[in-house]
């Protein structure tokens, strides 16, 4: 999966992605995943607790794909922008 140019995501930004499976005309399954990364840790050196929103999105997509679901397109707020890019 390629990565779009990333805006500066502030800690505490919300992210949401949805994965949908439609196996037949009368069936539908979906999963919506939401997460937020907060950084309220004082006194730790920079870089020791870095976990980026893209790292979380890619990990969640690996979990989805490994279990037969299509990957989710994650969006971030308050910046209304794609977090990850799905393959075409």
DAVENCOR-V343363 format. One line per field, one symbol per residue. ss: DSSP state (H for helix, E for strand, C for the rest). phi: phi as a letter, one per 30 degrees, with the letter a starting at -180 (. if undefined). psi: psi as a letter, one per 20 degrees, with the letter a starting at -180 (. if undefined). Layout:
# DAVENCOR-V343363
ss = ???
phi = ???
psi = ???
This chain:
# DAVENCOR-V343363
ss = CCCCCCCCCCCCCEEEEEEEECCCCCCCEEEEEEEECCCCCCCCCCCCCCCCHHHHHHHHHHHHHHCCCCCCEEEEECCCEECCCCCC
phi = .dcdecdddddjdcbbbbbbbbdadcbabbbccbabccbccciddejdbdbdedededddddddddcicddcdcbcbdddbddbcddd
psi = prprppropqpiqqqqqppppnirhjqpqqpppqrppqnkpqiqqpihkpoqhhggghghhgggghkjqqqqopqqqionqpgrpqq.
